[in-house]
Amino acid sequence: MNLLSFAKGALAMFWLVALLNLLYPFAAPLGAWVNWLALAVLLAHVAEMLLFRARLHGLPGLWWQRLQVLLFGLLHLQRLR
């Protein structure tokens, strides 16, 4: 298993934990930290999607590519070289 696949899997698990935290909030300090961290990561990935939209523009399945950039950020963009 290569490192990029492992990192994408770890990030997918983070998003699963963040979604779980929204549905069933964690205890007081941990739940707030997870929410703030998820918001920060989401904002960073939105910025990456805006910065690299030219690279995404010519690809088939544009919406699928954008969704993957929102979830995985630069980890997905590295595979598009």
FENHU-V945206 format. One record per pair of residues at least 12 apart in sequence whose C-alpha atoms are under 7 Angstrom apart, sorted by the first residue. I is the first residue (numbers start at 1). GAP is how many residues later the second one is. Records with the same first field share a line. If there is no record, write none. Layout:
I = GAP  GAP
//
This chain:
4 = 71
8 = 64  67
11 = 61
18 = 16  17  20
42 = 28
45 = 24  25  28
46 = 24
48 = 25
49 = 17  20
//
